[in-house]
């Protein structure tokens, strides 16, 4: 099951006992999932949801908290709709429900943000507001570099109100407009986990955290493997470059190369991709890698000095751009 579906399924079954919290959830869900429509000069309250459980939960709360019946219409999947949609409508008692939930003010004008009692309510009201908003238009992506918990908002004022509710819970959230659509976004992994707990999706949080941990372990292993590969490539290129410089040094010095330096130089030329430690093991008698490095360094210094004295290219003359690349 996708993370969004898992969270919504758990939230739609989450039990809330306090009346104020249930009312805050209903108000938020109605604000984010639909809105108010004028039909025959009367206000009709409508909410469109993507899960049957959330629709049943909303109808149950409207009936128990406000005593109003509602209608349910199912829109089958088709066209641009990937899945079925569930539309909950309160027609006859729409004006009364809109007033009681705070969707309209005392003058009958629609509230642009969230109802005042939700905005200025307690911590549980803020949690319920987020639960309702997520059930209406929330999404949670899989853990990763671009993971996020998002809620699509019907307007900027509602988005800012939801950001304020998150702030009351100590969770950093941002309101932003993406392609003309207002969204509230939480990107930090710890903050996403905290919000899931606040909303009541603890089981989904455990699943999300486990997937996040597995992904981080894989990412760390991949980084280490890439680091090792890069080191090996760098070491091989450095060895080849050193072999090229040694070959040029032998050309410059000719017969004037001391025997002990010639031995180290010939080993470097014959085994261009070998490490210094491997070259030392091939020497007769064997040498330490520091001894091999020291002899090659003296050979190159001697050749570069002679080249400078004679005004000819030094040991770098044979190096190609490939040998100088750095990962």
C-alpha positions as CSV (number, residue, x, y, z in Angstrom):
1,X,0.0,0.0,0.0
2,X,1.3,3.5,-0.9
3,X,2.2,5.7,2.0
4,X,-0.6,8.2,1.3
5,X,-3.2,5.5,1.3
6,X,-1.8,3.9,4.4
7,X,-1.9,7.2,6.3
8,X,-5.5,8.0,5.2
9,X,-6.7,4.5,6.0
10,X,-5.3,4.8,9.6
11,X,-6.6,8.4,10.1
12,X,-10.1,7.4,9.0
13,X,-10.1,4.8,11.7
14,X,-8.5,6.9,14.4
15,X,-10.8,7.3,17.4
16,X,-11.4,10.8,18.7
17,X,-13.5,11.2,21.9
18,X,-13.4,14.9,22.6
19,X,-16.2,16.8,21.0
20,X,-14.1,20.0,20.3
21,X,-11.5,17.9,18.4
22,X,-14.1,16.1,16.4
23,X,-15.7,19.5,15.4
24,X,-12.3,20.9,14.5
25,X,-11.6,17.9,12.2
26,X,-15.0,18.2,10.5
27,X,-14.5,22.0,9.9
28,X,-11.0,21.4,8.5
29,X,-12.1,18.5,6.3
30,X,-15.0,20.4,4.9
31,X,-12.8,23.5,4.2
32,X,-10.1,21.5,2.4
33,X,-12.3,18.8,0.7
34,X,-14.9,21.0,-0.9
35,X,-16.7,24.1,0.2
36,X,-19.9,26.0,0.0
37,X,-22.2,26.1,-3.0
38,X,-25.2,28.3,-3.6
39,X,-28.1,26.2,-5.0
40,X,-31.5,27.9,-5.4
41,X,-30.2,30.7,-3.2
42,X,-29.4,28.3,-0.4
43,X,-26.0,27.2,0.9
44,X,-25.1,23.6,0.2
45,X,-22.1,22.1,2.0
46,X,-20.2,19.6,-0.1
47,X,-17.0,17.5,0.4
48,X,-15.3,15.3,-2.1
49,X,-13.0,12.6,-0.7
50,X,-10.9,9.8,-2.2
51,X,-11.6,7.0,0.4
52,X,-14.9,5.4,1.4
53,X,-13.7,5.2,5.1
54,X,-13.1,9.0,5.2
55,X,-16.6,9.7,3.7
56,X,-18.3,7.4,6.2
57,X,-16.4,9.1,9.1
58,X,-17.5,12.5,7.9
59,X,-21.1,11.5,7.6
60,X,-21.0,9.9,11.0
61,X,-19.5,13.0,12.7
62,X,-22.0,15.4,11.0
63,X,-24.9,13.2,12.2
64,X,-23.6,12.7,15.8
65,X,-22.2,16.2,16.3
66,X,-24.8,18.4,14.5
67,X,-27.8,16.0,14.0
68,X,-27.9,16.5,10.2
69,X,-28.3,13.8,7.6
70,X,-26.1,13.8,4.5
71,X,-26.1,12.3,1.1
72,X,-23.3,10.2,-0.4
73,X,-22.6,10.0,-4.1
74,X,-19.9,7.8,-5.6
75,X,-18.1,8.9,-8.7
76,X,-16.6,5.9,-10.5
77,X,-13.0,6.1,-11.8
78,X,-12.7,7.2,-15.4
79,X,-11.1,9.9,-17.5
80,X,-8.7,11.9,-15.4
81,X,-9.9,10.2,-12.2
82,X,-7.6,7.4,-11.2
83,X,-9.9,6.1,-8.5
84,X,-13.4,6.4,-7.2
85,X,-14.4,9.7,-5.5
86,X,-17.0,10.0,-2.7
87,X,-19.0,13.2,-2.5
88,X,-20.8,14.0,0.8
89,X,-23.5,16.6,0.5
90,X,-25.6,18.4,3.1
91,X,-28.4,20.3,1.3
92,X,-31.4,21.1,3.4
93,X,-29.4,21.9,6.6
94,X,-26.4,23.3,4.7
95,X,-26.8,26.9,6.0
96,X,-27.0,25.7,9.6
97,X,-24.0,23.4,9.2
98,X,-22.0,26.1,7.6
99,X,-22.6,28.5,10.5
100,X,-22.1,25.9,13.2
101,X,-18.8,24.6,11.7
102,X,-17.5,28.2,11.3
103,X,-17.3,28.0,7.5
104,X,-19.3,31.3,7.4
105,X,-19.2,34.2,9.8
106,X,-22.1,35.8,11.7
107,X,-23.0,37.8,8.6
108,X,-23.2,34.7,6.4
109,X,-19.9,35.5,4.6
110,X,-17.5,32.6,3.8
111,X,-14.5,32.4,6.1
112,X,-11.3,32.8,3.9
113,X,-9.0,30.8,6.3
114,X,-10.0,28.3,8.9
115,X,-12.7,28.9,11.5
116,X,-11.6,31.1,14.4
117,X,-12.3,28.4,17.0
118,X,-9.9,26.1,15.1
119,X,-7.2,28.7,14.6
120,X,-7.3,29.8,18.2
121,X,-8.0,26.4,19.7
122,X,-5.9,24.0,21.8
123,X,-3.2,21.6,20.7
124,X,-5.8,18.9,20.0
125,X,-7.7,21.3,17.8
126,X,-4.5,21.9,15.8
127,X,-3.9,18.1,15.5
128,X,-7.5,17.6,14.4
129,X,-7.2,20.4,11.8
130,X,-4.2,18.6,10.3
131,X,-6.0,15.3,10.4
132,X,-9.0,16.7,8.5
133,X,-6.8,18.5,6.0
134,X,-4.8,15.4,5.2
135,X,-7.9,13.2,4.9
136,X,-9.2,15.8,2.4
137,X,-6.2,16.6,0.3
138,X,-3.0,15.2,1.8
139,X,-0.2,13.2,0.4
140,X,3.0,11.5,1.7
141,X,5.8,10.5,-0.6
142,X,8.2,7.6,0.1
143,X,11.3,8.5,2.1
144,X,14.2,9.9,0.1
145,X,16.0,13.1,-0.9
146,X,12.7,14.7,-2.1
147,X,10.3,13.2,0.5
148,X,7.5,15.4,1.7
149,X,4.2,15.5,3.5
150,X,1.9,17.9,1.6
151,X,-1.7,19.2,1.8
152,X,-3.3,21.0,-1.2
153,X,-5.1,24.1,0.0
154,X,-8.1,25.8,-1.6
155,X,-6.4,29.2,-1.0
156,X,-3.4,31.0,0.5
157,X,-5.3,32.1,3.6
158,X,-6.2,28.5,4.5
159,X,-2.6,27.4,3.8
160,X,-1.3,30.0,6.2
161,X,-3.8,29.0,8.8
162,X,-2.6,25.4,8.5
163,X,1.0,26.5,8.8
164,X,0.0,28.3,12.0
165,X,-1.6,25.1,13.3
166,X,1.7,23.2,12.6
167,X,3.7,25.8,14.4
168,X,1.5,25.3,17.5
169,X,2.5,21.6,17.3
170,X,6.2,22.6,17.0
171,X,6.4,21.2,13.5
172,X,8.0,23.4,10.8
173,X,5.8,23.7,7.7
174,X,5.8,26.1,4.7
175,X,3.1,27.5,2.5
176,X,4.0,27.8,-1.2
177,X,2.3,28.1,-4.5
178,X,3.2,25.5,-7.1
179,X,1.9,25.9,-10.6
180,X,-1.0,28.1,-9.4
181,X,-1.9,25.7,-6.6
182,X,-1.4,26.6,-2.9
183,X,0.2,23.9,-0.8
184,X,1.4,23.3,2.7
185,X,4.7,21.3,2.7
186,X,6.7,19.6,5.4
187,X,10.1,18.2,4.1
188,X,12.2,17.5,7.1
189,X,12.2,13.8,7.9
190,X,11.9,14.2,11.7
191,X,9.1,16.8,11.2
192,X,7.2,14.5,8.9
193,X,7.3,11.7,11.6
194,X,6.2,14.1,14.3
195,X,3.2,15.3,12.3
196,X,2.1,11.7,11.5
197,X,2.1,11.1,15.2
198,X,0.2,14.3,16.0
199,X,-2.5,13.4,13.4
200,X,-2.9,9.9,14.8
201,X,-1.0,7.8,12.2
202,X,1.5,6.2,14.5
203,X,1.5,2.8,12.6
204,X,2.2,4.6,9.3
205,X,5.0,6.6,11.0
206,X,6.7,3.3,12.0
207,X,6.5,2.0,8.5
208,X,7.7,5.3,7.0
209,X,10.6,5.5,9.5
210,X,11.6,1.9,8.7
211,X,11.7,2.6,5.0
212,X,13.6,5.8,5.6
213,X,16.2,4.0,7.7
214,X,16.6,1.3,5.1
215,X,17.1,3.9,2.4
216,X,19.6,5.8,4.4
217,X,21.6,2.6,5.0
218,X,21.6,1.8,1.3
219,X,22.6,5.4,0.4
220,X,25.5,5.2,2.9
221,X,26.7,1.9,1.5
222,X,26.5,3.3,-2.1
223,X,28.4,6.4,-1.1
224,X,31.1,4.3,0.5
225,X,31.3,2.0,-2.6
226,X,31.5,5.0,-4.9
227,X,34.2,6.5,-2.7
228,X,36.2,3.3,-2.8
229,X,35.8,3.1,-6.6
230,X,36.9,6.8,-7.0
231,X,39.9,6.2,-4.8
232,X,40.9,3.1,-6.9
233,X,40.6,5.1,-10.1
234,X,42.6,8.0,-8.7
235,X,45.3,5.6,-7.5
236,X,45.5,3.9,-10.9
237,X,45.7,7.2,-12.8
238,X,48.4,8.5,-10.4
239,X,50.4,5.3,-11.0
240,X,50.1,5.5,-14.8
241,X,51.1,9.2,-14.6
242,X,54.1,8.3,-12.5
243,X,55.1,5.6,-14.9
244,X,55.0,8.2,-17.8
245,X,57.1,10.7,-15.9
246,X,59.6,8.0,-15.0
247,X,59.9,6.9,-18.7
248,X,60.6,10.5,-19.6
249,X,63.2,10.8,-16.8
250,X,65.0,7.7,-18.1
251,X,65.1,9.4,-21.6
252,X,66.6,12.6,-20.2
253,X,69.3,10.9,-18.0
254,X,70.2,8.1,-20.4
255,X,73.1,6.1,-19.1
256,X,73.6,8.5,-16.2
257,X,70.9,7.0,-14.0
258,X,72.3,5.5,-10.8
259,X,71.6,1.7,-10.6
260,X,69.5,1.8,-7.4
261,X,67.3,4.5,-9.0
262,X,67.2,2.7,-12.3
263,X,65.8,-0.4,-10.6
264,X,62.9,1.5,-9.0
265,X,62.3,3.4,-12.3
266,X,62.2,0.2,-14.4
267,X,59.7,-1.4,-11.9
268,X,57.5,1.6,-12.2
269,X,57.5,1.5,-16.1
270,X,57.0,-2.3,-16.3
271,X,54.1,-2.2,-13.8
272,X,52.3,1.1,-14.4
273,X,49.1,0.4,-12.5
274,X,50.8,-1.3,-9.5
275,X,50.8,0.3,-6.1
276,X,54.1,1.4,-4.4
277,X,53.6,-1.5,-2.0
278,X,53.3,-4.0,-4.8
279,X,56.4,-2.5,-6.5
280,X,58.4,-2.9,-3.3
281,X,57.4,-6.6,-3.2
282,X,58.6,-7.1,-6.8
283,X,62.0,-5.6,-6.1
284,X,65.1,-7.7,-5.5
285,X,65.7,-7.5,-2.7
286,X,62.2,-6.4,-1.6
287,X,61.8,-2.8,-0.4
288,X,59.3,-0.8,1.6
289,X,56.9,1.4,-0.3
290,X,58.5,4.4,1.2
291,X,61.9,3.3,-0.2
292,X,60.4,2.9,-3.6
293,X,58.7,6.3,-3.5
294,X,61.9,8.0,-2.3
295,X,63.9,6.5,-5.2
296,X,61.4,7.5,-7.8
297,X,61.1,11.0,-6.3
298,X,65.0,11.4,-6.5
299,X,65.0,10.1,-10.1
300,X,62.4,12.6,-11.2
301,X,64.1,15.5,-9.4
302,X,67.4,14.6,-11.0
303,X,65.8,14.4,-14.5
304,X,63.9,17.7,-14.1
305,X,67.0,19.5,-13.0
306,X,69.0,18.3,-16.0
307,X,66.0,19.2,-18.3
308,X,65.9,22.7,-16.9
309,X,69.7,23.1,-17.3
310,X,69.4,22.0,-21.0
311,X,66.2,23.9,-21.7
312,X,64.3,20.8,-22.8
313,X,60.8,19.5,-21.6
314,X,60.8,17.9,-18.2
315,X,59.2,14.8,-16.9
316,X,55.7,16.3,-17.2
317,X,56.0,16.4,-21.0
318,X,54.5,12.9,-21.5
319,X,51.5,13.5,-19.3
320,X,48.1,13.5,-21.1
321,X,44.8,15.2,-19.9
322,X,43.4,11.8,-18.9
323,X,46.2,11.3,-16.4
324,X,45.5,14.7,-14.8
325,X,41.7,14.2,-14.3
326,X,40.4,14.4,-10.8
327,X,37.1,12.7,-9.7
